């Protein structure tokens, strides 16, 4: 059970809603993934209801609006406020991009926006770089979860710095959700084994040859990684160690 800001979620997988080949593919992927939350960019939300809107299609899902595309504190705060009005939710995934080429977050502005939105009563989940110090500062500022990247958005490179992710998880006072860079199921499993509370992904499913099948794989990968972490892996060692006893061998 995933626990964030006093609320329990039955899944440890969060799903993005952008970039799918069509709406049916998105709905099929959600059905297979059974995510805790579905994120959507505020700029894709119509404040006027209309037939077949994205929010209508995602009815019944826990929606997590995000501030994708924002590059200033003012824009991010305003976008979060619009999302709260449109979806009647205090939850927000805070994105504040500092570079249009790498799409990496601007840590200084992200921290300032987090402080403002927390004061306004939002449950803020900031998307940030994989920096243990910044993750601690965001948690101290009142973020209900931190969402460090595994690799730049949409690259599918997996977790480029497992050490940092493990350190963030070990020291964090709030849930750590790996966000961005996941390419395949083994990446999601590794994130959970490193100590993450959950995984958020989008492109790895949306751009797969078969999005619903990949969604099912990611669902199982997250569950397997969490179970493996709870079970406890054996220690790595350089010397081989027989699994069967030597005593009683023929000729001994």
Secondary structure, DSSP 8 states (H G I E B T S, - for coil): -EEETTEEES-SEEEE-SS-SSHHHHHHHHHHH--SEEEEEGGG--SS--TT-HHHHTTTS-EEEE-TT--SHHHHHHHHHHHHHHH--SEEEE--BS-TTT--B-HHHHHHHHHHHHHTT-EEEEEE-S-HHHHHHHHHTT-SEEEE-SSSTT-----S-HHHHHHHHHH-SSEEEEES---SHHHHHHHHHTT-SEEEESHHHHTSTTHHHHHHHHHHHHHHHHHHHHH------SS---SS-STT-TT-
